[in-house]
Amino acid sequence: MTALLNAIMNVIEIPMRFAQKRLGLRRIAWVFLLPNLILFGIFAFLPVILNVVYSLTGTDQVMLSDRTFVGFDNFITLGTCANHLDPNTCAQDLFWRAIYNSLWFVTLQVGFMVGLSLVTAIVLNGKIRARGFFRSVFFFPVLLSPVVVALIWKWILQREGLLNAGMDAFGFTPFNWLLDRNWAFIWSIFLSIWAHMGFYTLILLAGLQAIPRDVYDAALMDAASPLRTFRRITLPLLMPTMVVVLMLALIKGVQTFDEVYAFTGGGPGSATTFIIQYIYETGFAGTPRLFGLAAAASILLAVVLIGLTLIQLSVSRSKADG
């Protein structure tokens, strides 16, 4: 086996030596990078270019040769409203409902999730029994597929589901949780928090463990109360990690689609329709398939995500320099 491997390596060495001799030591790195660059160009960079092109064209035809150039008409259509605070006055009312739903969802979901993740990380960082077990329990939902998570909670909350069975056993009247727009929205937030909180808890837990123990010992010697220690030591030293967690949660929240789509389908009505679902249904599930309009909406979303990513990178760079 060793002799066979040596023979194979000797065969590979011949063209590599020739390439290094012809290209030089610095340029030979591009030989190794070229396959990845080709794949990146085909499956990442090229689709972005096509998306921009589609956003500037109209009709429901797939082939670019069959589509007509309309310029920025798709963007104008998305932004046309008599009153932007009232989606009913917009040319694309579902687009603006999706935006408002996404804003409310991200605000509530990120706020509660980051807060709960912080509390959970502090508890799991303390000296409690079975600490490793509880850490695993909180992280386990992150390992599940979003669709699996959605189906589990849909089974619990449906009319004949586990929650209503428990309520009926205690004499309460069963309720159609997923047919009420307010409750469907609330449960969508809960579902997302339950599925992703473990990831952010893990990051915050790592941040807590990175705080030197000496500062806590000094606070203990000064007879500082737990609340004062948290306000004056833990929170300031954890703040860079908190900001990174906040930015990651915002980016993830804006991109919410699969778990909520499998959970409620965007309903009832448009109560849980978010921006990604609007793009999907406009470009692929609706009739006619308005690829240009969906592409324009995705570009607007990309601008928001790029802005959030730049903020995250700036914060991360400041943390590394400071």
C-alpha positions in Angstrom: 0.0 0.0 0.0 2.8 2.4 0.9 4.6 1.6 -2.4 1.4 2.3 -4.3 0.9 5.6 -2.6 4.5 6.6 -3.3 4.1 5.7 -6.9 0.9 7.8 -7.2 2.5 10.8 -5.5 5.5 10.5 -7.8 3.3 10.6 -10.9 1.4 13.7 -9.5 4.7 15.4 -8.7 5.8 15.5 -12.3 3.2 17.9 -13.7 3.3 20.0 -10.4 7.1 20.4 -10.8 6.6 21.5 -14.4 3.8 24.0 -13.4 5.9 25.4 -10.6 8.9 25.8 -12.9 6.8 27.6 -15.6 4.6 29.7 -13.3 6.9 30.4 -10.4 6.4 29.8 -6.7 3.9 32.6 -6.2 1.7 31.9 -9.1 1.5 28.1 -8.4 -1.1 28.9 -5.7 -3.6 29.8 -8.4 -3.4 26.3 -9.7 -4.9 25.0 -6.4 -7.4 27.8 -6.2 -8.7 27.6 -9.7 -11.2 24.7 -9.2 -12.8 26.5 -6.3 -12.8 29.8 -8.1 -14.6 28.1 -11.1 -17.2 26.5 -8.8 -17.7 29.8 -7.0 -18.1 31.7 -10.2 -20.7 29.2 -11.6 -22.8 28.7 -8.5 -22.4 32.0 -6.6 -21.2 34.9 -8.7 -23.1 34.0 -12.0 -26.5 33.7 -10.2 -26.0 37.1 -8.7 -25.4 38.6 -12.1 -28.4 36.8 -13.6 -30.6 38.0 -10.7 -29.7 41.6 -11.4 -30.4 41.1 -15.1 -33.8 39.5 -14.4 -34.7 42.4 -12.1 -34.4 44.7 -15.1 -36.6 42.6 -17.4 -40.3 41.8 -17.6 -42.8 39.1 -18.7 -43.2 35.6 -17.2 -40.7 34.0 -19.7 -37.8 32.1 -18.3 -35.2 32.5 -21.1 -33.5 35.9 -21.1 -33.9 36.0 -24.9 -37.7 36.0 -24.5 -37.8 38.7 -21.8 -38.2 42.4 -22.4 -36.0 45.1 -20.9 -38.1 47.3 -18.5 -35.3 49.1 -16.6 -36.2 50.0 -13.0 -40.0 49.4 -13.5 -40.0 46.4 -11.2 -38.4 48.5 -8.4 -40.9 51.3 -9.0 -43.8 48.8 -8.9 -42.6 47.5 -5.5 -42.2 51.1 -4.1 -45.5 52.5 -5.5 -47.8 53.3 -2.6 -50.3 56.1 -1.8 -49.4 55.6 1.9 -46.5 53.3 2.7 -48.0 52.7 6.2 -51.1 51.2 4.7 -50.3 48.1 2.5 -53.8 48.3 0.9 -52.7 51.4 -1.0 -49.7 49.8 -2.5 -49.4 48.3 -6.0 -47.8 45.2 -4.4 -49.7 45.1 -1.1 -48.4 41.6 -0.2 -44.8 42.9 -0.5 -45.4 45.6 2.1 -47.3 43.3 4.3 -44.3 40.9 4.2 -42.0 43.8 5.1 -44.1 44.9 8.0 -44.5 41.2 9.2 -40.7 40.8 8.9 -40.0 44.0 10.8 -42.3 42.9 13.7 -41.0 39.4 13.6 -37.3 40.4 13.7 -37.9 43.0 16.4 -39.7 40.6 18.7 -37.9 37.4 17.9 -34.4 38.9 18.1 -35.2 40.9 21.3 -36.6 37.9 23.2 -34.1 35.4 21.8 -31.0 37.4 22.7 -32.3 38.2 26.1 -33.2 34.6 26.8 -29.9 33.4 25.4 -28.1 35.7 27.8 -30.0 34.5 30.8 -29.5 30.9 29.8 -25.8 31.3 29.1 -25.3 32.9 32.6 -27.2 30.0 34.2 -25.3 27.3 32.3 -22.0 29.1 33.1 -22.7 28.7 36.8 -22.0 25.8 39.1 -25.2 23.7 38.6 -25.7 20.0 38.6 -25.7 18.1 35.3 -24.4 21.3 33.6 -23.2 19.4 30.5 -26.6 17.7 30.1 -28.5 21.0 30.2 -26.1 22.5 27.7 -26.8 19.7 25.4 -30.5 20.0 25.9 -30.5 23.7 24.9 -28.3 23.1 21.9 -30.2 20.0 20.6 -33.0 22.0 18.7 -30.2 23.7 16.6 -29.3 20.2 15.2 -32.8 19.6 13.9 -33.9 20.4 10.4 -36.1 23.5 10.3 -38.9 21.5 8.6 -38.7 18.9 11.3 -39.0 21.6 13.9 -42.0 23.1 12.1 -43.8 19.7 11.8 -43.2 18.9 15.5 -44.8 22.1 16.7 -47.5 21.9 14.0 -48.4 18.5 15.4 -48.5 20.0 18.9 -50.6 23.0 18.1 -53.1 21.7 15.5 -56.8 21.3 16.3 -56.4 17.7 17.4 -52.8 18.3 18.6 -51.1 17.6 21.9 -51.7 21.0 23.4 -55.4 20.9 22.9 -55.5 17.4 24.2 -53.9 18.5 27.4 -56.3 21.5 27.7 -59.3 19.3 27.1 -58.1 16.9 29.8 -58.0 19.8 32.3 -61.4 21.1 31.3 -60.3 23.9 29.0 -61.9 24.5 25.6 -59.5 23.6 22.7 -58.5 26.4 20.5 -57.5 26.6 16.8 -54.0 28.2 17.5 -52.9 28.3 13.9 -56.1 29.7 12.5 -56.0 32.8 14.6 -53.6 35.4 12.9 -52.3 36.8 16.2 -51.6 33.5 17.8 -50.1 32.1 14.6 -47.7 35.0 14.5 -46.8 34.6 18.2 -46.3 30.9 17.8 -44.1 31.5 14.8 -41.9 33.7 17.0 -41.8 31.1 19.7 -40.9 28.4 17.2 -38.0 30.4 15.8 -36.7 31.2 19.3 -36.9 27.5 20.4 -35.1 26.4 17.2 -32.2 28.8 17.3 -31.7 30.0 20.8 -29.2 27.3 21.6 -26.8 28.5 18.9 -26.6 32.0 20.4 -26.5 30.7 23.9 -23.4 28.7 23.0 -21.7 31.9 21.6 -22.6 33.9 24.7 -21.4 31.0 26.9 -18.1 31.1 25.1 -17.9 34.8 25.7 -18.6 34.4 29.4 -15.9 31.8 29.8 -13.4 34.1 28.1 -13.8 36.7 30.9 -10.9 36.3 33.3 -11.8 34.8 36.7 -9.5 37.3 38.4 -12.0 40.2 37.9 -14.7 38.2 39.6 -12.4 37.3 42.5 -11.6 41.0 42.9 -15.3 41.9 42.9 -15.9 39.2 45.5 -13.2 40.6 47.7 -14.8 44.1 47.4 -18.2 42.5 48.5 -19.9 43.5 45.3 -23.4 42.2 44.9 -24.2 39.7 42.1 -26.3 42.4 40.3 -23.5 45.0 40.6 -21.0 42.4 39.4 -23.2 41.7 36.4 -23.7 45.4 35.5 -20.1 46.5 36.1 -18.1 43.4 35.0 -20.0 40.8 33.1 -22.1 43.0 30.8 -19.3 45.4 29.7 -16.8 42.6 29.0 -19.5 40.6 27.2 -20.8 43.5 25.1 -18.6 42.8 22.0 -19.9 39.2 21.9 -23.4 40.5 22.5 -23.2 42.8 19.5 -22.0 40.0 17.3 -24.8 37.8 18.5 -27.3 40.6 17.8 -26.1 41.1 14.3 -26.1 37.4 13.5 -29.6 37.1 14.9 -30.8 40.0 12.9 -29.4 38.6 9.6 -31.0 35.2 10.4 -34.3 36.7 11.4 -34.6 38.6 8.1 -33.9 35.4 6.2 -36.6 33.4 8.0 -38.5 31.2 5.6 -38.4 27.4 5.7 -39.5 26.7 9.3 -42.4 29.3 9.2 -43.5 28.3 5.7 -43.7 24.6 6.8 -45.4 25.7 10.0 -48.1 28.0 8.8 -47.7 28.4 5.1 -47.7 32.1 5.6 -51.2 32.1 7.0 -53.8 32.5 8.1 -54.2 35.0 5.3 -50.9 36.8 5.1 -50.3 37.0 8.9 -47.0 35.1 8.8 -45.9 35.9 5.3 -42.4 37.2 5.4 -40.2 38.8 2.7 -38.4 35.5 1.6 -41.8 33.8 1.2 -43.0 36.7 -0.9 -40.0 36.4 -3.2 -40.5 32.6 -3.5 -44.2 32.8 -4.2 -43.9 35.7 -6.6 -41.1 34.1 -8.6 -41.9 30.4 -8.4 -45.2 29.5 -6.8 -47.6 32.2 -8.2 -49.3 32.5 -11.5 -48.0 34.2 -13.6 -44.4 33.8 -12.4 -43.1 37.3 -12.1 -39.3 36.6 -12.0 -38.4 40.2 -12.5 -40.5 41.4 -9.6 -39.1 38.6 -7.4 -35.5 39.4 -8.4 -36.0 43.1 -7.6 -37.4 42.2 -4.2 -34.4 39.9 -3.6 -32.0 42.7 -4.5 -33.6 45.1 -2.0 -33.3 42.3 0.6 -29.7 41.8 -0.3 -28.9 45.4 0.3 -30.3 45.2 3.8 -28.3 42.0 4.5 -25.1 43.5 3.1 -25.6 46.5 5.4 -26.1 44.2 8.4 -23.0 42.2 7.4 -20.9 45.3 7.1 -21.9 46.3 10.5 -21.0 42.9 11.9 -17.6 43.0 10.2 -17.0 46.4 11.5 -17.9 45.3 15.1 -15.8 42.2 14.8 -12.8 44.2 13.5 -13.2 46.7 16.4 -13.3 43.8 18.8 -10.1 42.3 17.4 -8.3 45.6 17.4 -9.5 46.6 20.9 
